[in-house]
């Protein structure tokens, strides 16, 4: 189970909370990465790109010098973002009633405001086997520049980082939406561009086995997730996330 540090207070609206560590270290060279960790390593590069992007914003438009033309902003990032963003459709698709929040972060930089929520859960399977699910919901609100160029660049970078990648357009969701997939059992990334913001849902899953029960007569193969159902649920929950954060 991935564990992230939990930040539970946002009393200072100007505070900047560091992102938790991005995940497990990469294996030695030549060692294949475990299935459930490839997406975590791919997202590490995306976080680095975002930091460099913010640095570039300060060069182009220092805090005391506003941009000549700012992007339209249709969304807000409240301090209770993680309490407003829910994943009910994913709960139905994964047969999970309760998710445990394992971490949240929020930054209030005037150029780029960000928020991230992590949720984990386990789904019991056959004897000696169970499936872990991880959901990461993130928001980036670009107040100084148009987020579309970075949206395209980071989507391409993520696609290049994934094994056997596939990218599909999702019609009717935001200004533009992309579903990025890797191998059948790793996970999915849904990225949405809309109204000055970039919204992302990352869903990963890992099958776990108690090898002491591997040869038990009651042991059975853990079924693979229905990714068609999971992707549909991600799209539905992304619509809910946009609605929850949209300004009146």
Backbone bond lengths (Angstrom), bond angles and torsions (degrees), N, CA, C in turn:
res aa  C-N    CA-C-N  psi(-1)  N-CA   C-N-CA  omega(-1)  CA-C   N-CA-C  phi
1 X - - - 1.456 - - 1.519 110.02 -
2 X 1.273 119.09 129.88 1.451 122.98 177.99 1.512 108.14 -73.38
3 X 1.325 117.50 131.23 1.450 120.16 178.99 1.504 109.54 -117.06
4 X 1.291 117.64 131.16 1.449 122.85 -179.37 1.518 108.83 -120.88
5 X 1.329 118.52 144.46 1.450 119.80 176.00 1.503 110.37 -63.98
6 X 1.349 116.64 143.12 1.460 120.69 -176.52 1.507 109.84 -102.90
7 X 1.309 116.79 131.67 1.447 122.93 175.18 1.508 106.55 -112.24
8 X 1.314 117.09 120.57 1.455 119.09 -170.30 1.508 113.66 -114.87
9 X 1.329 119.35 -1.08 1.461 119.62 -177.10 1.505 110.91 -129.08
10 X 1.307 116.52 136.28 1.447 122.65 176.99 1.531 108.89 -128.86
11 X 1.332 117.32 43.91 1.459 119.92 -176.82 1.515 112.29 -63.44
12 X 1.331 117.48 -33.21 1.455 120.44 179.68 1.513 109.26 -94.67
13 X 1.344 118.65 109.44 1.484 119.69 -176.18 1.502 113.10 -68.05
14 X 1.347 117.28 -13.40 1.467 119.75 -179.18 1.517 112.15 -102.05
15 X 1.323 115.54 4.43 1.461 118.43 -177.73 1.509 110.28 -73.06
16 X 1.322 115.88 151.82 1.466 121.64 176.45 1.504 107.62 -118.89
17 X 1.320 117.58 119.62 1.449 122.22 -175.91 1.509 109.65 -101.29
18 X 1.336 117.92 127.21 1.467 119.88 -178.08 1.505 111.25 -68.21
19 X 1.323 115.00 147.70 1.462 120.20 175.69 1.514 109.01 -69.62
20 X 1.339 117.72 144.05 1.455 119.82 174.94 1.519 110.25 -64.69
21 X 1.349 114.32 164.54 1.460 118.42 176.44 1.509 109.35 -56.37
22 X 1.319 115.89 142.55 1.463 120.14 -168.67 1.510 113.97 -76.00
23 X 1.326 118.50 -11.74 1.456 117.34 178.29 1.505 111.01 145.97
24 X 1.298 117.92 -170.88 1.457 122.14 -176.79 1.515 111.38 -68.11
25 X 1.342 114.50 151.98 1.461 119.29 179.14 1.512 110.04 -67.17
26 X 1.327 115.74 152.54 1.459 120.72 179.62 1.513 110.33 -68.31
27 X 1.335 119.57 149.59 1.458 122.17 -179.66 1.511 110.49 -73.31
28 X 1.356 117.23 165.95 1.464 119.76 177.69 1.509 111.74 -55.46
29 X 1.333 114.90 155.36 1.465 120.08 -178.06 1.516 110.49 -57.84
30 X 1.343 115.45 134.17 1.453 120.29 179.20 1.511 113.91 93.10
31 X 1.380 115.79 -9.26 1.462 119.04 178.91 1.504 109.68 -94.19
32 X 1.321 120.69 126.48 1.475 121.17 -179.74 1.510 110.63 -65.04
33 X 1.332 116.62 140.59 1.460 121.86 -179.82 1.519 109.90 -73.85
34 X 1.354 116.47 141.14 1.467 118.13 174.25 1.505 109.99 -58.97
35 X 1.343 117.07 147.00 1.461 121.70 -174.14 1.521 112.14 -55.41
36 X 1.343 117.05 -45.81 1.448 119.70 -171.95 1.511 114.68 -75.10
37 X 1.355 119.27 -1.97 1.456 120.74 -174.88 1.514 114.18 -110.67
38 X 1.339 117.77 -8.06 1.461 118.98 -175.06 1.513 112.02 -63.74
39 X 1.327 117.25 -40.16 1.451 119.57 -179.93 1.513 111.13 -65.19
40 X 1.347 118.08 -37.42 1.461 120.27 179.92 1.517 110.65 -61.82
41 X 1.345 117.25 -41.61 1.464 119.66 179.36 1.522 110.94 -69.74
42 X 1.317 117.49 -36.41 1.467 120.01 178.19 1.509 110.85 -63.08
43 X 1.340 116.96 -38.88 1.460 120.41 -178.29 1.515 112.01 -71.30
44 X 1.345 118.33 -21.65 1.458 120.46 176.83 1.514 110.62 -58.68
45 X 1.332 116.95 -42.64 1.467 120.30 178.17 1.501 112.14 -63.92
46 X 1.329 117.12 -35.06 1.466 120.31 -179.93 1.511 110.98 -65.98
47 X 1.344 117.50 -38.40 1.461 120.38 177.97 1.516 110.52 -64.45
48 X 1.355 116.99 -39.39 1.460 120.59 178.26 1.511 111.46 -63.21
49 X 1.327 116.76 -43.74 1.462 120.42 178.44 1.512 110.69 -59.93
50 X 1.346 116.78 -40.48 1.458 119.72 -178.91 1.514 111.01 -63.16
51 X 1.331 117.49 -40.17 1.459 120.41 179.12 1.521 111.15 -63.60
52 X 1.328 116.44 -41.73 1.456 120.00 178.34 1.526 110.76 -66.00
53 X 1.331 115.70 -35.34 1.468 119.98 179.29 1.520 110.53 -62.27
54 X 1.337 117.06 -44.05 1.463 120.76 179.00 1.517 110.59 -62.88
55 X 1.357 117.10 -40.60 1.454 119.92 178.16 1.522 110.98 -60.29
56 X 1.335 116.50 -39.58 1.456 120.24 178.10 1.510 112.08 -65.26
57 X 1.322 117.00 -33.00 1.463 120.04 178.91 1.515 111.24 -62.61
58 X 1.325 117.74 -36.84 1.456 120.15 -178.25 1.520 111.43 -72.55
59 X 1.341 116.12 -27.44 1.460 118.84 176.09 1.520 110.23 -72.02
60 X 1.337 115.88 -44.12 1.470 119.90 -178.14 1.522 111.89 -74.15
61 X 1.342 116.42 -40.25 1.458 120.61 -176.32 1.519 109.11 -138.62
62 X 1.337 118.98 86.23 1.455 120.89 178.28 1.526 110.12 -57.59
63 X 1.356 117.11 160.78 1.458 120.09 -176.41 1.520 114.12 -55.93
64 X 1.356 117.97 -31.77 1.461 120.62 -177.75 1.524 112.33 -87.42
65 X 1.356 115.75 -1.11 1.461 119.22 -176.75 1.525 109.32 -127.52
66 X 1.331 118.79 92.67 1.469 120.95 -175.80 1.518 112.41 -64.25
67 X 1.330 116.13 152.79 1.462 121.18 178.57 1.517 109.61 -66.46
68 X 1.304 116.09 151.63 1.460 120.82 -178.48 1.523 110.71 -65.08
69 X 1.308 116.98 -37.44 1.455 120.49 -178.65 1.517 109.27 -140.42
70 X 1.304 116.88 111.52 1.452 120.90 -176.74 1.526 110.13 -91.73
71 X 1.340 116.84 151.92 1.463 119.17 179.92 1.520 111.07 -70.44
72 X 1.312 115.43 155.78 1.458 120.35 174.12 1.524 109.16 -64.08
73 X 1.324 116.80 135.73 1.457 119.82 179.77 1.523 109.06 -121.05
74 X 1.322 116.31 113.67 1.461 122.27 -177.35 1.522 112.84 -105.30
75 X 1.336 117.12 3.20 1.455 119.47 -173.02 1.526 111.22 -131.59
76 X 1.314 115.72 160.48 1.458 123.03 175.16 1.520 108.50 -127.77
77 X 1.330 115.82 158.87 1.467 121.11 -179.67 1.529 108.05 -121.09
78 X 1.327 117.41 86.46 1.467 120.24 -178.04 1.524 111.54 -71.17
79 X 1.324 115.44 160.53 1.467 119.72 -179.59 1.521 111.59 -65.54
80 X 1.333 116.78 -23.91 1.469 120.03 179.42 1.527 112.03 -100.70
81 X 1.328 116.56 32.77 1.461 121.08 -178.30 1.529 112.13 -51.14
82 X 1.328 117.43 -45.53 1.463 120.32 -175.27 1.519 112.20 -69.10
83 X 1.327 117.11 -19.58 1.454 120.13 175.31 1.524 111.20 -82.63
84 X 1.325 117.25 -18.80 1.460 121.17 -179.51 1.528 112.81 -93.78
85 X 1.327 116.50 -26.67 1.465 120.94 -176.71 1.531 109.39 -92.28
86 X 1.312 116.01 118.43 1.466 121.37 -178.30 1.531 110.18 -125.11
87 X 1.334 115.48 164.56 1.471 120.37 -178.22 1.531 109.90 -129.19
88 X 1.332 118.43 59.37 1.475 119.88 -177.75 1.523 113.57 -64.98
89 X 1.346 117.12 -37.22 1.463 119.49 -179.49 1.526 110.56 -66.83
90 X 1.325 117.18 -39.36 1.466 120.32 176.70 1.527 110.74 -64.78
91 X 1.316 116.49 -35.62 1.460 119.44 177.03 1.522 111.16 -60.36
92 X 1.332 116.77 -40.66 1.460 119.83 178.52 1.523 111.18 -70.01
93 X 1.340 116.51 -40.74 1.464 119.90 -177.18 1.523 112.37 -67.43
94 X 1.333 116.61 -31.15 1.465 120.71 -177.24 1.524 112.35 -100.52
95 X 1.365 116.38 0.67 1.463 122.59 -178.88 1.530 111.22 61.64
96 X 1.335 116.35 35.74 1.459 121.88 179.94 1.526 108.60 -115.47
97 X 1.319 116.24 122.78 1.459 120.21 -178.21 1.523 111.98 -86.08
98 X 1.331 117.01 -35.46 1.465 120.89 -175.46 1.518 110.52 -126.72
99 X 1.331 114.89 133.08 1.455 121.93 174.78 1.529 108.68 -109.43
100 X 1.315 116.27 142.88 1.464 120.71 176.37 1.519 108.95 -99.24
101 X 1.335 116.13 126.46 1.464 118.98 175.89 1.515 108.71 -75.26
102 X 1.332 117.12 125.43 1.460 121.56 -177.31 1.515 112.88 -110.47
103 X 1.327 118.24 -1.78 1.456 119.20 177.73 1.508 111.29 171.61
104 X 1.338 115.52 157.76 1.456 121.88 174.80 1.526 108.33 -155.01
105 X 1.309 116.30 145.13 1.459 121.35 175.17 1.524 108.37 -137.52
106 X 1.321 115.40 157.07 1.459 120.91 178.23 1.516 108.54 -154.28
107 X 1.338 117.40 133.48 1.458 121.72 175.70 1.521 108.59 -122.62
108 X 1.329 116.46 151.59 1.463 121.08 -175.93 1.522 111.13 -125.40
109 X 1.319 117.01 37.55 1.454 120.09 175.70 1.529 109.45 -60.72
110 X 1.341 119.26 137.39 1.467 119.71 -177.87 1.521 114.15 -63.21
111 X 1.323 118.15 -22.57 1.462 120.57 -179.84 1.519 112.40 -90.11
112 X 1.331 116.94 -37.32 1.465 121.19 -175.03 1.519 108.85 -143.97
113 X 1.314 116.26 107.94 1.460 121.10 177.35 1.526 108.25 -96.52
114 X 1.324 116.17 133.91 1.464 120.09 -175.95 1.519 111.30 -132.31
115 X 1.309 114.89 151.58 1.458 121.65 174.08 1.515 109.54 -146.06
116 X 1.329 116.58 141.59 1.469 122.01 -179.47 1.523 108.64 -137.56
117 X 1.320 116.20 137.71 1.470 122.72 176.05 1.528 108.45 -127.76
118 X 1.324 116.35 135.63 1.469 121.62 176.53 1.520 109.47 -115.25
119 X 1.321 116.23 137.24 1.455 121.24 174.26 1.528 108.98 -137.22
120 X 1.332 116.09 139.47 1.460 122.60 -179.52 1.517 109.45 -128.80
121 X 1.326 114.96 158.63 1.463 119.92 172.27 1.519 109.11 -165.82
122 X 1.323 114.95 157.41 1.463 121.87 175.96 1.515 109.17 -113.66
123 X 1.321 115.33 143.01 1.465 121.10 177.43 1.522 107.53 -120.10
124 X 1.307 115.73 118.46 1.465 120.11 -177.71 1.516 110.45 -66.64
125 X 1.321 115.15 140.15 1.458 120.32 177.66 1.512 110.32 -122.51
126 X 1.324 115.44 -140.50 1.460 120.10 178.95 1.530 109.24 -69.79
127 X 1.310 115.63 166.45 1.462 120.29 -178.49 1.528 110.30 -56.72
128 X 1.328 115.18 128.16 1.462 120.26 179.73 1.512 113.97 84.77
129 X 1.330 118.56 -0.56 1.460 121.13 -179.00 1.530 109.95 -135.68
130 X 1.315 115.70 147.31 1.450 121.27 174.53 1.522 108.48 -155.31
131 X 1.322 116.25 164.00 1.462 121.16 -176.85 1.526 109.72 -120.35
132 X 1.335 115.98 129.15 1.459 121.90 176.61 1.518 109.53 -97.75
133 X 1.334 116.24 136.56 1.454 122.43 177.80 1.526 109.67 -119.51
134 X 1.317 115.64 140.80 1.460 122.17 178.39 1.518 108.98 -130.88
135 X 1.332 116.45 132.07 1.459 121.93 178.40 1.529 108.61 -124.36
136 X 1.319 115.44 131.31 1.466 121.19 178.18 1.527 107.32 -124.95
137 X 1.337 116.44 116.29 1.461 121.99 177.33 1.523 108.03 -108.88
138 X 1.329 116.77 126.11 1.458 119.55 -178.33 1.518 110.72 -134.73
139 X 1.340 114.57 153.03 1.456 122.81 -179.04 1.524 108.60 -135.51
140 X 1.325 116.19 137.25 1.465 122.54 172.00 1.524 107.91 -128.05
141 X 1.328 117.46 122.20 1.454 121.62 177.41 1.528 108.41 -109.65
142 X 1.321 115.89 114.75 1.466 122.66 -175.66 1.534 109.00 -93.84
143 X 1.320 116.28 108.50 1.465 120.72 -175.00 1.521 113.19 -94.81
144 X 1.326 118.72 -11.29 1.463 119.84 -175.17 1.522 113.65 -113.55
145 X 1.313 117.24 -30.56 1.469 119.93 -176.11 1.520 110.60 -136.17
146 X 1.301 115.56 162.04 1.462 122.39 177.35 1.532 108.52 -67.49
147 X 1.342 118.79 123.87 1.470 120.36 -177.51 1.523 114.37 -77.27
148 X 1.334 118.69 -8.04 1.459 119.65 -173.28 1.530 113.27 -60.77
149 X 1.364 120.62 -45.67 1.469 118.37 179.74 1.522 112.85 -58.73
150 X 1.341 117.46 -41.08 1.460 119.54 179.28 1.526 110.71 -69.97
151 X 1.325 117.24 -35.98 1.462 121.21 177.25 1.523 110.11 -57.03
152 X 1.327 116.01 -46.33 1.472 120.34 -180.00 1.523 110.66 -65.80
153 X 1.354 116.56 -44.07 1.463 120.11 -176.13 1.521 111.48 -66.00
154 X 1.321 116.82 -43.94 1.458 119.65 -177.98 1.525 111.62 -71.55
155 X 1.315 117.60 -34.19 1.466 119.75 176.05 1.521 110.18 -63.19
156 X 1.344 116.23 -42.28 1.465 120.34 178.42 1.528 110.60 -65.23
157 X 1.342 116.67 -39.46 1.459 119.92 179.63 1.522 111.07 -64.68
158 X 1.332 116.57 -43.45 1.454 119.91 178.16 1.526 111.09 -61.89
159 X 1.316 116.16 -42.71 1.461 120.18 -179.96 1.520 110.47 -61.45
160 X 1.336 117.87 -40.39 1.458 121.21 179.45 1.526 111.97 -67.77
161 X 1.349 117.00 -24.29 1.457 120.90 -176.94 1.522 113.30 -84.89
162 X 1.324 117.17 -16.26 1.457 120.58 -174.76 1.523 111.75 -90.24
163 X 1.321 114.83 151.84 1.465 120.52 176.31 1.527 109.17 -83.68
164 X 1.310 116.18 134.67 1.474 122.71 -175.94 1.528 110.85 44.87
165 X 1.350 117.37 60.11 1.467 119.61 -173.90 1.527 112.63 -75.19
166 X 1.329 114.29 155.49 1.455 121.68 172.92 1.525 107.85 -146.40
167 X 1.303 117.32 137.42 1.458 122.01 -178.92 1.524 109.07 -123.44
168 X 1.324 116.15 129.27 1.454 121.21 -178.09 1.525 109.79 -127.60
169 X 1.314 116.32 136.26 1.454 121.19 173.95 1.533 109.06 -72.26
170 X 1.333 115.75 141.35 1.462 121.52 176.39 1.522 107.34 -112.37
171 X 1.318 118.59 103.12 1.464 120.40 -176.41 1.524 112.06 -71.99
172 X 1.344 115.02 149.83 1.453 120.12 173.45 1.511 115.87 76.37
173 X 1.321 117.92 14.60 1.465 121.96 179.45 1.520 108.87 -124.66
174 X 1.342 117.37 107.26 1.454 121.36 179.77 1.518 112.34 64.66
175 X 1.328 114.57 -165.47 1.456 121.10 176.18 1.523 110.76 -68.63
176 X 1.336 115.39 -39.51 1.464 121.71 175.26 1.514 107.67 -158.38
177 X 1.323 116.14 143.76 1.456 120.45 178.84 1.515 109.96 -141.53
178 X 1.334 115.70 141.40 1.455 122.43 -179.06 1.518 109.73 -130.01
179 X 1.329 116.59 136.79 1.456 122.72 172.04 1.522 107.69 -106.33
180 X 1.325 116.26 116.99 1.459 121.50 179.83 1.519 108.58 -103.27
181 X 1.313 116.59 131.65 1.455 120.66 -179.01 1.522 109.85 -125.98
182 X 1.328 114.26 155.53 1.454 121.11 175.08 1.523 106.48 -123.41
183 X 1.323 118.50 -146.31 1.457 119.41 -179.45 1.522 109.95 -62.93
184 X 1.305 117.18 160.42 1.467 122.55 -166.11 1.522 113.93 -58.02
185 X 1.334 119.07 -26.22 1.457 119.71 -172.45 1.523 113.68 -110.15
186 X 1.314 119.75 2.17 1.466 120.29 -176.49 1.518 113.13 -83.05
187 X 1.311 117.86 -55.63 1.451 119.06 -177.55 1.515 112.07 160.78
188 X 1.319 114.14 -170.88 1.460 121.84 -178.98 1.524 109.35 -139.77
189 X 1.338 115.88 150.79 1.458 122.74 174.95 1.519 107.50 -125.35
190 X 1.313 116.72 123.60 1.462 122.03 175.71 1.522 108.14 -111.66
191 X 1.335 115.71 119.73 1.469 121.42 -179.45 1.523 108.75 -115.74
192 X 1.343 115.92 133.23 1.460 121.52 -176.74 1.530 108.85 -128.21
193 X 1.309 115.81 130.84 1.461 123.07 174.74 1.520 108.02 -108.49
194 X 1.350 116.97 125.67 1.461 118.66 179.44 1.522 111.21 -166.92
195 X 1.334 116.68 134.78 1.449 123.14 169.57 1.505 116.36 52.40
196 X 1.343 117.98 40.19 1.455 121.37 -179.82 1.514 114.57 85.59
197 X 1.334 117.34 2.04 1.453 120.25 -178.51 1.512 113.07 -124.49
198 X 1.323 115.66 157.78 1.466 123.43 172.59 1.524 106.81 -121.22
199 X 1.327 116.16 124.66 1.456 122.77 -175.98 1.529 107.96 -118.76
200 X 1.311 115.76 141.26 1.462 118.41 -175.48 1.526 110.52 -142.07
201 X 1.323 115.42 135.11 1.457 122.79 170.39 1.523 107.78 -118.79
202 X 1.311 116.66 125.61 1.466 122.27 177.05 1.520 107.79 -118.24
203 X 1.317 116.40 124.74 1.465 121.57 179.31 1.520 108.32 -122.20
204 X 1.323 116.21 124.23 1.465 120.63 176.75 1.525 108.99 -129.40
205 X 1.307 115.21 157.48 1.458 120.02 179.19 1.525 109.71 -144.33
206 X 1.318 114.69 149.68 1.462 121.07 179.63 1.514 109.21 -136.66
207 X 1.310 116.43 131.88 1.466 121.14 174.99 1.525 109.27 -87.28
208 X 1.310 117.04 131.83 1.459 122.80 -177.83 1.519 109.55 -118.63
209 X 1.336 115.52 146.33 1.462 120.75 -177.04 1.519 110.46 -134.86
210 X 1.297 116.40 134.27 1.463 122.36 169.90 1.528 106.07 -89.50
211 X 1.336 115.58 101.38 1.464 119.53 -171.98 1.529 112.72 -68.59
212 X 1.316 117.72 -15.01 1.462 118.71 176.36 1.525 111.07 -69.11
213 X 1.357 116.04 -19.28 1.465 120.66 178.43 1.523 112.17 -108.08
214 X 1.346 116.36 9.63 1.460 120.55 -173.38 1.521 112.44 -58.39
215 X 1.326 117.60 -36.85 1.465 120.80 -176.54 1.526 112.36 -99.77
216 X 1.325 115.47 14.51 1.460 118.68 178.85 1.530 109.88 -67.03
217 X 1.324 118.14 142.15 1.479 119.74 178.16 1.525 112.29 -63.02
218 X 1.353 116.97 -19.70 1.470 119.98 179.76 1.522 112.44 -88.69
219 X 1.344 117.42 -6.25 1.457 120.20 -177.58 1.522 110.54 -70.60
220 X 1.313 115.67 145.52 1.466 120.75 179.48 1.518 108.70 -144.36
221 X 1.312 115.99 158.38 1.465 121.16 -179.31 1.528 109.87 -68.64
222 X 1.330 116.14 132.30 1.460 120.83 178.44 1.526 108.82 -75.30
223 X 1.325 118.82 124.78 1.463 119.61 -176.69 1.518 112.38 -67.70
224 X 1.325 115.78 150.15 1.461 121.17 177.29 1.525 109.42 -75.30
225 X 1.343 117.40 152.16 1.461 119.98 178.71 1.531 111.11 -66.11
226 X 1.303 116.02 153.01 1.453 121.94 172.69 1.526 106.89 -86.61
227 X 1.332 116.22 94.14 1.464 119.87 -172.61 1.525 112.06 -71.30
228 X 1.320 117.84 -24.23 1.465 118.99 174.67 1.523 109.93 -63.31
229 X 1.318 116.62 -42.86 1.459 121.73 178.28 1.527 110.64 -68.40
230 X 1.335 116.88 -41.13 1.467 120.67 -179.61 1.530 110.70 -64.13
231 X 1.333 117.43 -43.03 1.466 119.94 179.57 1.525 111.42 -63.25
232 X 1.316 117.60 -41.49 1.456 120.50 177.28 1.526 110.71 -61.68
233 X 1.335 116.27 -38.92 1.462 120.68 178.36 1.528 111.17 -66.86
234 X 1.316 117.24 -38.82 1.465 120.51 178.09 1.524 110.78 -61.38
235 X 1.323 116.88 -42.09 1.463 120.85 179.72 1.524 110.37 -63.88
236 X 1.336 116.32 -43.18 1.461 120.17 179.62 1.527 111.16 -63.81
237 X 1.336 117.47 -43.48 1.462 120.38 -179.58 1.527 111.48 -70.50
238 X 1.335 117.57 -29.97 1.467 119.99 175.76 1.531 110.31 -65.82
239 X 1.323 117.06 -38.25 1.471 119.95 175.40 1.535 110.01 -60.77
240 X 1.328 115.66 -41.04 1.451 119.69 178.22 1.521 112.19 -64.77
241 X 1.342 116.98 -38.16 1.454 120.47 178.79 1.530 111.09 -64.39
242 X 1.333 117.29 -43.64 1.460 120.64 178.20 1.529 110.82 -62.43
243 X 1.325 116.62 -42.20 1.466 120.28 -179.45 1.519 110.97 -65.13
244 X 1.348 117.36 -37.21 1.465 120.84 -177.40 1.520 112.44 -69.99
245 X 1.337 117.55 -26.67 1.464 121.00 -175.46 1.515 113.88 -106.57
246 X 1.319 117.62 -3.98 1.458 120.28 -179.35 1.525 110.60 -71.29
247 X 1.325 116.80 138.30 1.460 121.74 178.25 1.514 110.58 -78.04
248 X 1.341 118.64 150.47 1.460 121.31 -179.28 1.531 112.06 -61.39
